[in-house]
Amino acid sequence: MSSSSASKLLVNGVSASKVGVPANTQLTALDFLCARFPAVQREVWLKRFDEGRVLNAIGQRIEPAQRLLSESHLHYFREVSDEPTLPFKAQIIFQDAHLVVADKPHFMPVTPGGQYVQQSLLVQLKQQLNLPELSPIHRIDRETAGLVVFSVRAQDRDAYQALFRLREVDKTYEGIAAAPESSPLRLEFPLTHKSRMVEDVQFFRMRELDADEIQDGKTTNSETWIDCVDRLDGNASAMPTVTSSPPALARYVLKPITGQRHQLRVHMNALGLPLMGDQFYPVVKRAADELDDFSSPLQLLAKTIAFYDPLAGVARRFESCRALKFS
């Protein structure tokens, strides 16, 4: 079996993950994996070896005591014990020989990660559609609902991903946040917000650099066009306190020009208008490994996506059937 064939193997819809082996290592397969992934217990790796879920570069089963001196990389299959079950499903809104477009709910990750593997959108679609090479050509946050586009065949993937690299994809999001007058800034919509974003000290968050923190001359790496399009009644969605009244809410349309992680959430927070239901911005309200509160989703929806399909030779436009519920 070739290396490319090994990478196409599926176990319960989960493709094999790949990890490189350092040259001239003297470690056994078990010791290497335990050292490389210290968060995974040794007993878990032994179980994976026993079930044939650790393979060498050409897809052959490997034993835990086998030394890796002649191996370039290993394939293994992720699994999570006691994986939480998500109480909702994604909808497929388009499928042909090259593309699958899914409309995902809040809280569902696009790809396996953290406490979710079988419940991820990719794994569910691979199982449902029997498409072992299915792969997302872009990502949206787990907390965000809406459209995700997948490439059906590996040989087509780069043609579609190039559209995103060249910024030839038009994406529109909807978000709900406090009305503009709630911001300490004097905002006039529509506006374009640009900033330099980096990973925060809390690895699951991003942050914007202040001007005095930028040292390499590269001032911005993120850009979003934002407009306030509708005023909403905030009384039903915010809990009043003794000293304050529920804030007025508004609906915003957001068009990301770039694609930094959490970009829309960080940009709205920078404007003094954090999105409703955001558990990470402006402050962390829930730990990264804490169970979700399904009653309070992030009010952000990937509403539309449009591009010229280079393989079909036609213009594509897709729209989410979902709607944000602020009340």
C-alpha positions as CSV (number, residue, x, y, z in Angstrom):
1,M,0.0,0.0,0.0
2,S,1.4,3.4,-0.9
3,S,1.6,6.4,1.4
4,S,-1.1,8.2,-0.5
5,S,-3.4,5.1,-0.1
6,A,-2.7,5.0,3.6
7,S,-3.8,8.5,4.0
8,K,-7.2,7.6,2.4
9,L,-7.9,4.9,5.0
10,L,-11.0,5.5,7.0
11,V,-12.1,4.1,10.4
12,N,-15.6,5.1,11.3
13,G,-15.3,8.0,8.9
14,V,-12.1,9.3,10.4
15,S,-9.1,9.6,8.0
16,A,-5.7,8.7,9.2
17,S,-3.6,11.5,10.8
18,K,0.1,11.7,9.9
19,V,3.0,12.5,12.1
20,G,6.6,12.8,10.9
21,V,9.4,10.8,12.6
22,P,12.7,12.6,13.2
23,A,15.7,11.1,11.4
24,N,17.9,8.6,13.3
25,T,15.5,8.3,16.2
26,Q,16.2,5.3,18.4
27,L,12.7,5.3,20.0
28,T,10.1,2.6,19.7
29,A,6.8,3.5,18.0
30,L,5.0,3.5,21.4
31,D,7.6,5.7,23.1
32,F,7.8,8.1,20.2
33,L,4.0,8.6,20.1
34,C,3.8,9.0,23.9
35,A,6.5,11.6,23.8
36,R,5.1,13.4,20.8
37,F,1.5,13.5,22.2
38,P,1.9,13.6,26.0
39,A,-1.8,14.4,26.5
40,V,-2.7,10.9,25.2
41,Q,-2.3,8.2,27.8
42,R,0.0,5.3,27.1
43,E,-2.8,2.9,27.5
44,V,-4.7,4.7,24.7
45,W,-1.9,4.2,22.3
46,L,-1.5,0.5,23.3
47,K,-5.2,0.1,22.5
48,R,-4.8,1.8,19.1
49,F,-1.8,-0.5,18.3
50,D,-3.8,-3.5,19.3
51,E,-6.7,-2.5,17.0
52,G,-4.4,-1.9,14.1
53,R,-4.9,1.9,14.2
54,V,-1.2,2.8,14.0
55,L,0.4,2.3,10.6
56,N,3.8,3.0,9.0
57,A,4.4,5.2,5.9
58,I,3.2,2.6,3.4
59,G,0.1,1.7,5.4
60,Q,1.3,-1.4,7.1
61,R,0.4,-2.3,10.7
62,I,3.2,-1.5,13.1
63,E,4.0,-3.0,16.6
64,P,4.5,-0.8,19.7
65,A,8.0,-2.2,20.4
66,Q,9.2,-1.7,16.8
67,R,12.0,0.9,16.5
68,L,11.5,3.7,14.0
69,L,15.0,4.1,12.7
70,S,13.9,3.4,9.1
71,E,10.5,5.1,9.3
72,S,9.8,8.6,7.9
73,H,6.3,9.0,9.4
74,L,3.4,7.2,11.0
75,H,-0.3,7.2,10.4
76,Y,-2.8,6.9,13.3
77,F,-6.5,7.2,13.9
78,R,-7.9,9.7,16.4
79,E,-10.7,8.8,18.7
80,V,-12.2,10.3,21.8
81,S,-13.7,8.3,24.6
82,D,-17.0,9.5,26.0
83,E,-17.4,12.0,23.1
84,P,-20.3,14.4,23.7
85,T,-23.2,14.0,21.3
86,L,-24.4,17.2,19.6
87,P,-28.2,17.4,19.5
88,F,-28.5,18.7,16.0
89,K,-27.4,17.9,12.4
90,A,-26.0,19.8,9.4
91,Q,-27.9,20.0,6.1
92,I,-26.5,19.3,2.7
93,I,-27.6,22.0,0.3
94,F,-25.6,21.1,-2.7
95,Q,-23.7,18.1,-4.1
96,D,-22.1,17.3,-7.4
97,A,-19.1,15.3,-8.6
98,H,-16.7,18.0,-7.3
99,L,-18.3,19.9,-4.4
100,V,-20.4,19.4,-1.3
101,V,-21.9,22.4,0.4
102,A,-23.2,21.9,4.0
103,D,-25.1,24.2,6.2
104,K,-23.8,23.5,9.7
105,P,-25.3,24.3,13.1
106,H,-23.6,26.2,15.9
107,F,-21.2,24.2,18.1
108,M,-20.3,21.6,15.4
109,P,-16.6,21.6,14.4
110,V,-15.8,21.3,10.8
111,T,-12.9,18.9,11.3
112,P,-12.0,16.6,14.2
113,G,-10.5,18.4,17.2
114,G,-10.6,18.5,21.0
115,Q,-13.4,16.5,22.4
116,Y,-15.2,16.0,19.0
117,V,-14.2,13.5,16.3
118,Q,-17.3,11.5,15.3
119,Q,-19.5,14.5,15.8
120,S,-17.4,16.7,13.5
121,L,-19.0,17.8,10.2
122,L,-16.3,16.2,8.1
123,V,-16.5,12.8,9.7
124,Q,-20.3,12.8,9.6
125,L,-20.3,13.7,5.9
126,K,-17.7,11.1,5.0
127,Q,-19.9,8.5,6.7
128,Q,-23.1,9.7,5.2
129,L,-21.9,10.2,1.7
130,N,-19.2,7.5,1.5
131,L,-16.7,10.0,0.2
132,P,-13.3,9.1,1.7
133,E,-11.4,12.0,0.0
134,L,-13.8,14.7,1.1
135,S,-12.0,17.7,2.5
136,P,-13.0,21.3,3.5
137,I,-11.6,24.0,1.2
138,H,-12.1,26.6,4.0
139,R,-13.0,26.7,7.7
140,I,-15.4,28.4,10.0
141,D,-15.3,28.4,13.8
142,R,-17.0,25.6,15.7
143,E,-19.2,28.2,17.4
144,T,-20.3,29.7,14.1
145,A,-23.2,28.4,12.1
146,G,-23.6,28.4,8.3
147,L,-22.0,27.4,5.1
148,V,-18.9,25.2,4.6
149,V,-17.7,24.1,1.1
150,F,-16.0,20.7,0.6
151,S,-13.9,19.3,-2.2
152,V,-15.0,15.7,-3.2
153,R,-11.8,14.6,-4.9
154,A,-8.2,15.2,-3.8
155,Q,-7.1,16.1,-7.3
156,D,-9.6,19.0,-7.4
157,R,-8.8,20.5,-4.0
158,D,-6.1,22.9,-4.9
159,A,-8.1,24.4,-7.7
160,Y,-10.8,25.4,-5.2
161,Q,-8.4,26.4,-2.4
162,A,-6.7,28.7,-4.9
163,L,-9.9,30.8,-5.1
164,F,-9.5,31.5,-1.4
165,R,-5.8,32.2,-1.6
166,L,-6.4,34.7,-4.5
167,R,-9.4,36.2,-2.6
168,E,-11.8,35.3,-5.4
169,V,-14.5,34.1,-3.1
170,D,-17.3,36.5,-1.8
171,K,-18.4,35.5,1.7
172,T,-21.1,37.3,3.7
173,Y,-21.7,36.8,7.4
174,E,-24.5,38.0,9.6
175,G,-24.0,38.9,13.3
176,I,-26.0,40.3,16.2
177,A,-24.4,42.7,18.7
178,A,-25.2,45.8,20.6
179,A,-26.3,48.8,18.6
180,P,-23.6,51.2,17.4
181,E,-24.3,53.8,20.1
182,S,-23.3,51.2,22.7
183,S,-19.7,51.4,21.5
184,P,-17.3,53.9,23.2
185,L,-16.1,54.7,19.6
186,R,-17.8,57.1,17.3
187,L,-18.6,54.6,14.5
188,E,-20.1,55.4,11.1
189,F,-21.3,52.4,9.1
190,P,-20.4,50.9,6.7
191,L,-16.8,50.8,7.7
192,T,-13.7,48.7,7.0
193,H,-11.7,47.5,10.0
194,K,-8.0,46.5,9.6
195,S,-5.6,45.3,12.2
196,R,-2.6,43.0,12.9
197,M,-3.8,39.9,14.6
198,V,-1.7,37.3,16.6
199,E,-2.4,34.4,18.8
200,D,-3.1,35.4,22.4
201,V,-1.3,33.9,25.4
202,Q,-4.5,31.9,25.8
203,F,-3.9,29.7,22.8
204,F,-7.6,29.5,21.9
205,R,-8.0,33.3,21.5
206,M,-6.6,35.8,19.1
207,R,-5.8,39.5,19.8
208,E,-5.0,42.7,17.9
209,L,-1.6,44.2,18.3
210,D,-1.3,47.8,19.4
211,A,0.7,50.1,17.1
212,D,3.7,50.1,19.5
213,E,3.8,46.3,19.4
214,I,4.3,46.1,15.6
215,Q,8.1,45.9,14.9
216,D,8.4,44.3,11.4
217,G,6.7,47.0,9.4
218,K,3.8,44.8,8.5
219,T,0.9,46.9,9.9
220,T,-2.1,44.7,9.1
221,N,-3.0,41.1,8.3
222,S,-6.7,41.2,8.8
223,E,-9.5,43.2,7.1
224,T,-13.3,43.1,7.3
225,W,-16.0,45.2,5.8
226,I,-18.9,45.7,8.2
227,D,-22.3,47.4,8.0
228,C,-25.2,47.8,10.5
229,V,-28.3,46.9,8.5
230,D,-31.1,46.5,11.1
231,R,-32.1,47.6,14.6
232,L,-33.5,44.8,16.8
233,D,-35.4,44.7,20.1
234,G,-32.9,43.6,22.7
235,N,-35.4,43.3,25.6
236,A,-35.9,39.6,25.0
237,S,-32.3,38.6,24.7
238,A,-30.5,40.3,27.5
239,M,-31.0,40.0,31.2
240,P,-31.6,43.3,33.0
241,T,-29.8,44.2,36.2
242,V,-30.6,46.5,39.0
243,T,-28.4,49.2,37.6
244,S,-28.8,48.8,33.8
245,S,-31.4,48.3,31.1
246,P,-31.2,45.7,28.4
247,P,-29.1,47.0,25.5
248,A,-30.5,47.8,22.1
249,L,-29.3,45.2,19.6
250,A,-28.5,45.5,15.9
251,R,-27.9,43.1,13.0
252,Y,-24.6,43.5,11.1
253,V,-23.4,42.2,7.7
254,L,-19.7,41.3,7.7
255,K,-17.6,40.6,4.7
256,P,-14.1,39.2,5.6
257,I,-11.4,40.2,3.1
258,T,-8.8,38.1,4.9
259,G,-9.3,34.9,6.8
260,Q,-7.6,35.1,10.2
261,R,-8.9,32.8,13.0
262,H,-11.7,34.4,14.9
263,Q,-11.3,37.5,12.7
264,L,-14.9,38.6,12.7
265,R,-15.3,38.1,16.5
266,V,-12.1,40.0,17.2
267,H,-12.9,42.8,14.9
268,M,-16.4,43.3,16.3
269,N,-14.9,43.2,19.8
270,A,-12.4,45.8,18.8
271,L,-15.2,48.1,17.7
272,G,-16.7,47.8,21.2
273,L,-19.5,45.6,19.8
274,P,-18.7,42.0,20.8
275,L,-21.1,39.5,19.2
276,M,-23.9,38.2,21.4
277,G,-23.1,34.8,22.9
278,D,-19.4,35.0,22.4
279,Q,-17.7,33.0,25.1
280,F,-14.1,34.2,24.4
281,Y,-14.4,37.9,23.6
282,P,-14.0,40.3,25.3
283,V,-13.4,38.0,28.2
284,V,-13.4,34.2,28.5
285,K,-16.6,33.0,30.0
286,R,-16.1,29.3,29.3
287,A,-12.9,27.2,29.3
288,A,-11.9,25.7,26.0
289,D,-12.6,22.1,27.3
290,E,-15.8,23.1,29.1
291,L,-19.2,21.8,28.0
292,D,-21.2,24.1,25.7
293,D,-24.4,25.8,26.7
294,F,-26.5,25.1,23.7
295,S,-29.1,27.6,24.8
296,S,-26.7,30.5,24.1
297,P,-25.0,30.2,20.7
298,L,-22.7,32.7,19.2
299,Q,-24.7,35.1,17.1
300,L,-22.7,34.7,13.9
301,L,-23.8,33.0,10.7
302,A,-21.9,32.3,7.5
303,K,-24.8,33.3,5.3
304,T,-23.7,33.3,1.7
305,I,-20.7,32.3,-0.4
306,A,-20.2,32.9,-4.1
307,F,-17.4,32.1,-6.5
308,Y,-16.7,31.0,-10.1
309,D,-16.3,27.2,-10.2
310,P,-13.1,26.5,-12.2
311,L,-14.1,22.9,-12.8
312,A,-17.8,23.3,-13.8
313,G,-17.2,26.6,-15.5
314,V,-20.2,28.3,-13.9
315,A,-20.8,30.9,-11.2
316,R,-21.8,29.5,-7.9
317,R,-23.8,31.1,-5.1
318,F,-25.1,29.4,-2.0
319,E,-27.1,30.7,0.9
320,S,-27.7,29.3,4.4
321,C,-31.2,28.3,5.3
322,R,-30.4,29.2,9.0
323,A,-31.3,32.4,10.8
324,L,-29.9,33.9,13.9
325,K,-32.3,33.8,16.9
326,F,-31.6,36.7,19.3
327,S,-34.7,36.3,21.3
